[in-house]
């Protein structure tokens, strides 16, 4: 596999990771609303989970390394 093919595969994987992250974030949006009935502890757990999702793709989806 040449450099361009590797870069293309890497970009595809990153796009897939972002798409999955967006689905997980969308599916958990309800946890951040004020009238969810979740206690403070559970709401904090959801907040931490959602932040981890954002962090995961911001660190793993960085710019393609130069050769």
C-alpha positions as CSV (number, residue, x, y, z in Angstrom):
1,X,0.0,0.0,0.0
2,X,1.5,3.3,-1.0
3,X,1.4,6.6,0.9
4,X,-1.8,7.9,-0.8
5,X,-3.6,4.7,-0.3
6,X,-2.7,4.6,3.4
7,X,-3.7,8.3,3.8
8,X,-7.1,7.5,2.1
9,X,-7.7,4.5,4.4
10,X,-6.7,6.6,7.4
11,X,-9.1,9.4,6.4
12,X,-11.9,6.9,5.8
13,X,-11.4,5.4,9.3
14,X,-11.4,8.9,10.9
15,X,-14.6,9.8,9.0
16,X,-16.2,6.6,10.3
17,X,-15.1,7.3,13.8
18,X,-16.5,10.8,13.7
19,X,-19.8,9.5,12.3
20,X,-20.1,6.9,15.1
21,X,-19.2,9.6,17.6
22,X,-21.9,11.9,16.3
23,X,-24.5,9.1,16.5
24,X,-23.5,8.4,20.1
25,X,-23.6,12.1,21.0
26,X,-27.0,12.6,19.3
27,X,-28.4,9.5,21.0
28,X,-27.4,10.9,24.4
29,X,-28.4,14.6,23.8
30,X,-31.5,14.0,26.0
31,X,-29.2,13.4,29.0
32,X,-28.2,17.1,29.0
33,X,-31.8,18.5,29.2
34,X,-32.9,20.0,32.5
35,X,-36.0,17.8,32.8
36,X,-34.6,14.3,32.3
37,X,-35.2,13.1,35.8
38,X,-31.6,12.0,36.0
39,X,-29.9,12.7,39.3
40,X,-26.8,14.9,39.5
41,X,-24.5,11.9,39.7
42,X,-26.0,10.2,36.6
43,X,-26.0,13.5,34.7
44,X,-22.3,14.0,35.6
45,X,-21.6,10.5,34.3
46,X,-23.3,11.2,31.0
47,X,-21.4,14.6,30.8
48,X,-18.1,12.8,31.3
49,X,-19.0,10.1,28.7
50,X,-19.9,12.7,26.1
51,X,-16.7,14.7,26.8
52,X,-14.7,11.5,26.3
53,X,-16.4,10.9,22.9
54,X,-15.4,14.4,21.8
55,X,-11.8,14.0,23.1
56,X,-11.4,10.6,21.5
57,X,-12.0,11.9,18.0
58,X,-10.1,15.1,18.5
59,X,-7.0,13.2,19.4
60,X,-7.3,10.2,17.1
61,X,-8.4,12.2,14.1
62,X,-5.5,14.6,14.0
63,X,-3.7,15.5,10.8
64,X,-2.2,12.8,8.7
65,X,1.5,12.4,9.6
66,X,3.9,13.6,7.0
67,X,6.4,11.0,5.6
